[in-house]
């Protein structure tokens, strides 16, 4: 097989793979540095750690649909440290306790 035949074969293979992919698109993966610098994401991850938000809610909000992205968050020591600091801040401010408060009975709901 000469070089020209090999190039033609590789081009045909590339075209076949492009057709196989079709219109499939990959969801954007989260950028871990952007999550660690985003106070809202840190607060949400602290709420998840406290059990206020579910894993499903966090994964959907931040597009963490694949397991590797989720695991990468847990392995990022700087991110884990920021989340722990936020959890401590929430405990000291009473925000954690407030988020666990059960709704009280309302006269409007009683039948």
C-alpha positions in Angstrom: 0.0 0.0 0.0 1.5 3.3 -1.0 1.2 6.6 0.8 -1.6 8.0 -1.4 -3.8 4.9 -0.9 -3.2 5.1 2.9 -4.2 8.8 2.9 -7.4 8.0 0.9 -8.2 5.2 3.3 -7.8 7.5 6.3 -9.9 10.2 4.8 -12.7 7.7 4.1 -12.4 6.5 7.7 -12.7 10.1 9.0 -15.8 10.7 6.9 -17.4 7.5 8.2 -16.7 8.5 11.7 -18.2 12.0 11.1 -21.4 10.4 9.7 -21.6 8.1 12.7 -21.4 11.0 15.1 -24.1 12.8 13.1 -25.9 15.4 15.2 -24.8 14.0 18.5 -23.5 16.7 20.7 -21.5 16.5 23.9 -22.7 18.5 26.9 -20.2 21.0 28.2 -18.1 19.7 31.0 -17.7 22.0 34.0 -14.6 24.0 34.3 -13.3 23.3 37.8 -11.4 26.5 38.2 -14.6 28.4 37.4 -16.5 26.4 40.1 -14.0 27.1 42.7 -14.1 30.9 42.0 -17.9 31.1 41.9 -19.3 31.8 45.3 -22.8 30.5 44.3 -21.3 27.1 43.3 -19.4 26.9 46.6 -22.6 27.7 48.5 -24.6 25.1 46.6 -21.9 22.5 47.2 -21.9 23.3 50.9 -25.7 23.0 50.9 -25.3 19.6 49.3 -22.7 18.6 51.9 -25.2 19.6 54.6 -28.0 17.6 52.9 -30.1 20.6 52.0 -29.6 20.0 48.2 -29.7 16.6 46.5 -26.9 15.3 44.4 -29.3 15.3 41.4 -30.0 19.0 41.9 -26.3 19.9 42.0 -25.4 17.8 39.1 -28.2 19.3 36.9 -27.5 22.9 37.9 -23.7 22.6 37.1 -24.0 20.0 34.2 -22.0 17.4 36.1 -23.7 14.6 34.3 -20.8 12.2 33.9 -19.2 10.4 36.8 -15.7 11.6 36.0 -16.7 15.3 36.5 -18.4 14.5 39.8 -15.3 12.5 41.1 -13.0 15.3 39.9 -14.8 17.7 42.2 -14.3 15.4 45.2 -10.6 15.1 44.4 -9.9 18.8 44.1 -8.4 19.6 47.5 -8.7 23.4 47.1 -12.4 23.1 46.2 -13.1 20.8 49.1 -11.3 23.3 51.4 -13.5 26.2 50.1 -16.6 24.1 50.7 -15.6 23.2 54.2 -14.9 26.9 55.0 -18.4 27.8 53.6 -20.0 25.1 55.7 -18.3 26.5 58.8 -19.4 30.0 57.8 -23.0 28.8 57.3 -23.0 27.0 60.7 -21.7 30.1 62.5 -24.2 32.4 60.8 -27.1 30.1 61.5 -27.9 29.6 57.8 -27.5 25.8 58.1 -30.0 25.7 61.0 -32.4 27.9 59.2 -32.4 25.8 56.1 -33.3 22.7 58.1 -36.2 24.4 59.9 -39.4 22.6 59.2 -42.4 24.7 58.1 -44.9 25.4 60.8 -48.5 24.7 60.7 -50.4 27.6 59.1 -54.1 28.4 59.9 -54.5 28.9 56.1 -53.6 25.3 55.5 -55.8 23.7 58.1 -59.1 22.4 56.9 
